[in-house]
Amino acid sequence: MFSGSIVALITPFTSSGDVDWKAFDSLVEWQIAEGTDGLVPVGTTGESPTLTHEEHKKVVERCIGIAKGTGVPVIAGAGSNSTAEAVDFTRHAKKAGADAALSVAPYYNKPTQEGLYRHFKAAAECDLPIVVYNVPGRTVVGISLETVERLSKLPNIVGIKDATDDLTRPTFMRTSCGKDFSLLSGEDGTALSYLAQGGDGCISVTANLAPRLCAEMHDAWKAGDARRAMAIHFRLMPLHKALFVESSPGPVKYGAHLLGKSEPLARMPLCEIADSSKKAVRDAMVSVGLLN
């Protein structure tokens, strides 16, 4: 259902700490113009933990409003470690017109695999396609291959964003979940390898800064031009690495600032990245060709 380069959008802020709606709208418009295959507002990169529920829902609505009629799908962030909150966000995403919701494994409270299954099943009962999000580095719990297979049998569970760096998982999931289940990498550095192992695309942080290059890499792979896809992959690797020199989205927001897209501001407890990190991001952007 979903494939290619899908951007995990940042949420720009003003110097007063409010959401910068003008910058956000401009960023979404730019992403669509640059060939991005899908939009994910209010994921981890969008700082969902520190947005109010009102802000969260408004960001989703703005993104959907801009993307409407373009053919670019919106997978609205709708995760929470409270199942009731996740259901509320999912119902809102459906009402707002999202194409799907991204639902993260509940963090901090460490549910069992049965608890994970019931959590995602509850979200799926909102009658909106659900992409489950497996990111054990942030949530502590991981979604097992057996649970993914079980979830894939539910009518509205349509895919997974998998941020594990385990490149055996897409092959196992393709075999067990079927050809129509969307397998999306959650790690830019493994995006091409993930495709080669049976994946469909990537929900990308790097695409915030290099949307055209990220889209072109996926397009080359789809066209069977592995040589070109690999050339773009190698070109982008320094940027993939630099954008996680500190906790995301600090580095990518600084990169967006260098491009003139937004202020380099995140909400506490995230803070301004170190000077050494700024240099790493700038140097990577220069090496990729995003800055002169």
Sequence and secondary structure as in RCSB ss.txt:
>XXXX:A:sequence
MFSGSIVALITPFTSSGDVDWKAFDSLVEWQIAEGTDGLVPVGTTGESPTLTHEEHKKVVERCIGIAKGTGVPVI
AGAGSNSTAEAVDFTRHAKKAGADAALSVAPYYNKPTQEGLYRHFKAAAECDLPIVVYNVPGRTVVGISLETVER
LSKLPNIVGIKDATDDLTRPTFMRTSCGKDFSLLSGEDGTALSYLAQGGDGCISVTANLAPRLCAEMHDAWKAGD
ARRAMAIHFRLMPLHKALFVESSPGPVKYGAHLLGKSEPLARMPLCEIADSSKKAVRDAMVSVGLLN
>XXXX:A:secstr
   EEEEE    B TTSSB HHHHHHHHHHHHHTT SEEETTSTTTTGGGS HHHHHHHHHHHHHHHTTTT  BE
EE   SSHHHHHHHHHHHHHHT SEEEEE   SS   HHHHHHHHHHHHTTSS EEEEE HHHHS    HHHHHH
HHTSTTEEEEEE S  TTHHHHHHHHH TTSEEEES GGGHHHHHHTT  EEEESGGGT HHHHHHHHHHHHTT 
HHHHHHHHHHHHHHHHHTTSSSTTHHHHHHHHHTTSS S   TTS    HHHHHHHHHHHHHHTS  
